[in-house]
Amino acid sequence: MSGLLSRSGRLAAVRVPMIGLMLVLGAGSARAQAQVALPSSPLVIPGLGPLANRLLPAVVNVSTSETIKPDPKKKKPAPDDQQATPGSPFEEFFKNFMDRQGRGGNGDRDADKDGNAKPQKAQALGSGFVVDASGLIVTNNHVIEGADEITVILQDNTNLKAELIGRDAKTDLALLRVKPDHPLPAVPWGDSDKAKVGDWVMAIGNPFGLGGTVTSGIISARARAINDNGPYDEFLQTDASINRGNSGGPLFNTTGEVIGINSAIFSPSGGSIGIGFAIPSDLAKNVIAQLKATGKARRGWIGARIQTVNDEVAVALGLDAPKGALVGGFLDKSPAKEAGVQPGDVLLQFDGRDVTNARRLSRLVADAQVDKAVPVKVWRKGETKTIMVKVAQADESAEQTASLGSGGSGIGPSTPLVKALGLSMTEATPDLKDKFQLGDNANVVVVDVAKGSPAADKDLHPGDVILEVAQEEVKTAPDVAHKIDDAKKAGRKSVLLLVEHAGELRFVALRIDQG
């Protein structure tokens, strides 16, 4: 791209000529010309200078300081703790570096008279942007988390003390307030749902402390989940350079609207390699509005255990394509259950918006207005229907845990053992219930899974309880085998099992033609 840069630093327009392909059918025959269809208008790379100059004043640097209290048992660093060999060329370098970080050996300045380490100040830099002229500023939660003091630095180097209005760890968002002596330039929210892969975007921030840095690129992908960091992750991926210090800064579209908040990078070195992630504005603006109103996020909840529909599950349920979120069960006092949603239902739409997968449904439910009844379109046994579900407020402090026992099989001589598709199943005897910590209602329990079998490929384990086969309840191990045989005779390629593992329900589609 360097060959496209003008001396002013702006990107020049590039015209792509129409490309034609000529096919010769053979000697003496007529020539046929096949032409590749291209857009009628030329490809133009936008000049972002005027846009950047307009937006720069609304982007701020966020500086934080945190007092780190040392372990009272830890004495000042001994000479052996140094990062470089005494007398080496790197000794002074490492000493200065550690001093700047507030955690190196500074002689008696770092210790009291008893040799105990003194509290140190750790500083960090990030980015943010103004969303209200009165002084409301958005940034990442991880930029300000644990900070004792927060300072906002404007483009003209004005330093303003900031107070934290609210933060949300699950979405990594925070809202700050400063008190300027004049209205600040603010930027508007855009619609991230309208952003398409290939759209031009621009990032502004404070990478490595270099404030007011502008980078540009395109949207590389949408709805990215990175390392399962959170249930609401649907990051925009961009190749606009994002580095340390860019966190909390805005990602703009070409009309100057904020469509993302730069939050993370994928990099083995800590520097940009062209894979950056931004929180989409459609998620952020709802959370920020709640932080402004109440100081905390208030999320919707319908109490359903869900999983994404894959190809095999779609075939087993008769869906034309893998889509939606499959309901495996419910939590206590579930609004979805009370409304009439059933295990085995596939949720296709929520409040008029398509559900592409389980993570998308989590986002839609979390964003929904609490105490509002919304229409939910479900797929049930080959038919669609709409159910009105009243959204409740999520209690995010509650957690559920369960454990799985280990030991011998616990199968008595009179307990029948049934094998199918790599599963060895039997009646849930008292010994097995005690061993695997199963509930009183468990009937059919898996005691062994053959290596390389369809069941092993789907991560089934000893101790799993089979509740349903082909959306019909099973009471005995022979019931499971019979229903699998019925599915084979019906010409199905896969069969759907409802499985309970450590208190959690999920649907598993097993390929019949592989068993």
Summary of the structure (lengths in Angstrom):
residues: 515
radius of gyration: 29.7
end to end distance: 53.8
largest distance: 102.0
contacts: 1593
relative contact order: 0.08
helix: 20%
strand: 34%
